[in-house]
Amino acid sequence: MAKFLFVTDLDHTLVGDDLALEKLNQWLSEQRQNYGTVIAYTTGRSLPLYQQLIAQKELLEPDILMLAVGTEIYYPGSDTPDSEWTAKISPGWDREKVVEIAKRFPCFVFQPPLEQTSFKVSYYTSLDGLAVTIPPLKSMAKNQGLAVQTLDCYGGGFLDILPESANKASAAIYVQQRLGFTDEQTIICGDSSNDLSMFENMLCPAIIVGNAQKEVLAWHEKAPLGKRYLAKNHFASGILEGLEYFGFYRG
């Protein structure tokens, strides 16, 4: 078994089945120790919210931590994000201007402070609200010289506004290239709409866990065939199933 880059979402992907998580953790730990496998977490959580999760769940210490939907990248022993990545995603981003523009739309309700980061502005909203507001919001942002993207999660109930060049896919590709892993040496795992950027834009094997959101399942049904596997099992058990399918794991 050669080393590989293991990239996984946390909530409802890696986390959700404690027994399966323990089994996967043991295997990943052995792969890291014996072959140099790199473990990378990618999540919409901010650093404080990630710290809350690891206080509740038995997670392995990652080699790479991609937080706030890929807008922050951390390495072990540091609370400071990767400055090179920060510089790459900064052009066209002004958080204060984004917040001012979003104030014009009453259907956007600011999420709590722990959900907010320097490069992610997060709101509660509705699917109907998104359909009406996203086009003018993007137009206003462009008129002010901003380059942003919008990401609706969980069926339109949540909205993240990010720099145009930052999401889970771009962060994972940056890490992949920085560490010298090929697509054949990389595997990605996810369940939700903020994982779609990875499924859509990365050419490596991809595992969609069986409990994936309906938006992801709908995309999977319509998208061209690729190196992806829709697991029958949920959470970490689905990851193990996918790893076995792609030949990384032998149960």
N, C-alpha and C positions, 0 to 999 in steps of 0.2 A: 504494500500500500504506500503510494507516494503522498507527500503532503498536499494539502489543498486549502483553499480559502472558503470558510463556512460563514455565510452571511445570513442572519435570520432576524426577522421581526420578533418582538417580545410578546406583547399582549395578544392572547388568542391564537398565537402561533407556537412559540416556544413554551409559553406559560399557559396553563389551563388544566393539565393532568399531571399531578405531582409524581405519581409512580412512573409514568413514561418519561417525565423530565429527569428523574433520577437515573433511569436507564440510559438515556441519551447523554446526560452529563458524564457518566462513567465512561462511555465509549469515546466521547469527544476528548476527555481528559487523557485517555490512553493514546489517542491519535496525536494529540499535541505533544505529549511526552516522547512518544516513540518515533514520530515522523515529522514533527515540526508543523503540524496543521495549525492554521491561524483562525481563531474564533472572533467573529465580528458581529456585534449587535447593532441593529438599526431600528429606531423607534421614533414615534412622534413625541415621546416624553422629553421634558426638559431635564437638566441635570438633577435638580431637587426631586422631581417626580421619579426619575430613575433610581435615585438613592432610596426613596420610599419603597420601591418595588424590591430592591435587593435586600432590604431589611425584612421583607415579608416572605420572599421566596429564595430557595437555594439555587442560585445561579452561579455558574463558573465565572471567575474573573475573566473578562474578555481581553483580547489583545488589541482590539480596536473597538471604539464606541462611537457610533454615529447617532447623534441626538437631534431632537427638534426637526424631524423629517429631513435629516441629512444636512441641515444647515450648520451643525457643529460636529467636529471630529476630535475625539480625545484619545490619548494614549495612556497606558498604565502609569500611575504615579503622578499624573498631572491634572490639575483642575483648569488648565488653560487650553482653549481650543487650538487646533492646528492653524497657525497664522498664515501659512501658504494657502490653505483652503479658504480661510476667511477673506484673504485678498482676492481670490478668484471669484468669489460670489458677491463681492461688495459693489462693483460697478452697476449703476442704475438702481441702487437701493437706498431709500431714505425712510426709516421707520416712522418718523414723525409725520412726514408727508402722507404716508400710507394711512396712518391713523386718522389724519384730518379728512382725507377723502372718504374713508369708510363711515365717518360720522354723518355723512349726508344720507345714509341709508338706514332708516329706522328699524329695519328687520334684522340688522346686525347688533347683537348683544355681546359685549366684551366678555370673554372667558376669564376665569380667575387669574391673578398675577402669576401663579406658578406655571400656568400654561403659556405665558408670554416670554419670548426671548428676543435677543437683539435682531435676529433675522427671521422671526416668525411672529405674525400677528394673528391671533385666533379669536373666533367669534362663535356664538350659538346663532343659528338661523333656521330657515326652513327650505325645503326643496322648491316651493313656489317662489320664495323670496330670491333664491339663487338664480332662477331662470330669468327673473326680471332685472336683477341688479348687476350680475357679473359683467355683461357687455358694457354698460356705461361706466362701471368702476374701472375696467381695464382701459377704456378710452380716456377717462380722466387721468389715470396714472400715466399713460403714454404722453398725453398733452403736457404733463409736468416733467417729462424727461425720465420717468421711472420705467424700469424693466421688471415686471412682477409676473408671478403666476398664481393662480388660485386653485385650491385643492379642497373639494368637498368630501367629507368623510361620513360614514354611517348613514347613508341614504339622504344626505343633504342636511342633516341636523347640525353639522359642524363645518366651519369654513376656516382654512388656513390660508394666509397670504404670505408668499415667500418670494425671495429673489428669483428672477427668471431662470438663473443658472443653477439653482440648488433644489435638489429633491433626493429621494433615496437612491435613485439610479445613478445620478451624477456623482454622489458621494461614494457609492460603492465602486463605480468605475475608477474614480480617483484613487481609492485605496488599492484596488486591484492593480492598477498600473504602477503605483508607487512601490508596491511590494513585489512586482514582477510576476504576478500570477496570470496564466492564460485563461481563456474561457473554459477550456477542458479541465482546468485545475480549480474552478470556482463553482460553488453551488449556492443558490439563493432560495429563501423560504419566506412565505408570507400568507396573509389571509384577507387583507383589507384594501380599500381603494388607494390608500397612500403607498401600497406596495406595487400598484399597477405600473408605476414608472419603471420599476426593475423588470417586471415581466415583459413589458413592451419594448424596452430599449437595451436589454442585455441579452447576449447570445449564449450564455452559459446554461447548464441545466437548472431548472426551476421547479420547486415543489410548492404546490398550492394545497394547503391542508384541507381536510374534508369539511371543516366547519367554516370555510371561507364565506365572506359576505356575498349577498346575491349579486352585487355589482361586479364582483370579481368572477363569479361563476358565469354570469351573462357574457362578460368579455371573453372568457375561456371558450365558451361555446362558439362564438363568432370569429375569433381571431384565427389567423393562419396557423397551421400546425408548426410547432417548434419543439425545442428541447424542454418541454415542461410536463409535469406529471400531476394530475389531480388525485390526491390520496383519498382513500375511503375512510381512513381513521382521522381522528381529530387531534389538534394540538401537537405535542411532541411525539405522540404515537404516529401521527401522519407524517412527521418529518422522518422518523425511522423507516416508515414504509417507503417513502420517496428515496431515501438514501440507498435502500436495498434495491429499488427499481433501477437506479442509475449505476449500481455496482460499487458504491462507496462502502456499503455496510453489508455484512452477512449475519443475519439474525440467528 
